[in-house]
Structure formats: C-alpha cells, structure tokens
Amino acid sequence: MSRNSNRFLSESAVSLLRRHTFVVIGGDHRNPLNIVRSLGMCGIFPEVILIGEDSHLVAASRYVRRLVFAQTQTVALEKLI
C-alpha cells in the first residue's frame, strides 16, 4: 500500500483535492493534529494557523506545509484573509 493510499478516497479523488490549499485553524491539541495527520496521510499537506502560545503538538507534525501563529481567534481569521 502506498503512502498516499487510503480506504475512503480513490487516488484520482486525492489528486483533485491536492490542487487546493487546505487550511486548519485551531489550538494546539489533538483535534487539529488529527485533521492535519489525516490530510497528510492522503498526501495533502495543509497550512496551519495555530491559536495560542503553547505549540508543541501540531507544530511538530511532518505533514504541515506552512505554520502561522496567532494570539487570538480574531487575529487567526485576519491572517486567513
């Protein structure tokens, strides 16, 4: 089984999804980390906007394409725009 294979999406579907930029916004805990990992295991490397100062979980993921830090949710949304 290849690294990009997955049981829910065909390779052609993943190929189409890779044409888009995926952004994950959230704090540094398991939910955003699992989203990043799930996308990454399909070969989709998202950009991540982390809210808060403690950032050791998601920031260490090998699947993050780009990492941006924001102090508050408002600042995170401003960075997205």
C-alpha positions as CSV (number, residue, x, y, z in Angstrom):
1,M,0.0,0.0,0.0
2,S,1.5,3.4,-1.0
3,R,1.8,6.3,1.5
4,N,-0.9,8.2,-0.3
5,S,-3.4,5.4,-0.4
6,N,-6.4,5.5,1.8
7,R,-9.5,3.4,2.1
8,F,-12.0,6.2,1.7
9,L,-10.8,8.1,-1.3
10,S,-9.5,7.0,-4.7
11,E,-6.2,8.2,-6.0
12,S,-7.9,10.3,-8.6
13,A,-10.0,12.0,-5.9
14,V,-6.9,12.7,-3.8
15,S,-5.2,14.1,-6.9
16,L,-8.1,16.5,-7.4
17,L,-8.0,17.6,-3.8
18,R,-4.3,18.3,-3.9
19,R,-4.9,21.1,-6.3
20,H,-6.5,23.1,-3.5
21,T,-5.0,24.7,-0.4
22,F,-6.3,23.3,2.9
23,V,-6.1,25.5,6.0
24,V,-6.5,24.2,9.5
25,I,-7.2,26.7,12.2
26,G,-7.2,25.8,15.9
27,G,-5.4,25.4,19.1
28,D,-2.6,23.1,19.8
29,H,-4.4,19.9,20.8
30,R,-5.4,16.5,19.4
31,N,-8.3,17.6,17.1
32,P,-6.3,19.8,14.8
33,L,-3.4,17.4,14.9
34,N,-5.6,14.5,13.8
35,I,-7.0,16.6,11.0
36,V,-3.5,17.5,9.8
37,R,-2.4,13.9,10.1
38,S,-5.5,12.6,8.2
39,L,-4.9,15.0,5.4
40,G,-1.2,14.4,5.3
41,M,-1.6,10.6,5.1
42,C,-3.6,11.3,1.9
43,G,-0.7,13.4,0.6
44,I,-2.5,16.7,1.3
45,F,-0.2,19.0,3.4
46,P,-2.3,21.8,4.9
47,E,-1.3,25.2,6.0
48,V,-2.0,25.6,9.8
49,I,-2.9,28.7,11.8
50,L,-2.3,27.9,15.5
51,I,-4.1,29.9,18.1
52,G,-2.3,30.5,21.4
53,E,1.3,30.3,22.6
54,D,1.8,26.7,23.5
55,S,2.5,24.9,20.3
56,H,4.4,21.7,20.5
57,L,1.9,19.1,19.1
58,V,0.7,20.4,15.8
59,A,3.9,22.4,15.1
60,A,5.9,19.2,15.2
61,S,3.8,17.4,12.6
62,R,5.7,16.4,9.5
63,Y,2.5,17.0,7.4
64,V,2.3,20.8,8.0
65,R,3.2,22.7,4.8
66,R,3.2,26.2,6.5
67,L,2.7,27.2,10.1
68,V,1.4,30.6,11.2
69,F,0.9,31.6,14.9
70,A,-1.9,33.8,16.1
71,Q,-2.6,35.1,19.6
72,T,-6.4,35.1,19.4
73,Q,-9.2,33.8,17.1
74,T,-9.7,37.2,15.7
75,V,-6.1,37.5,14.7
76,A,-6.2,34.0,13.2
77,L,-9.1,35.0,11.0
78,E,-7.4,38.2,9.9
79,K,-4.3,36.1,8.9
80,L,-6.6,33.9,6.9
81,I,-8.0,36.8,4.9
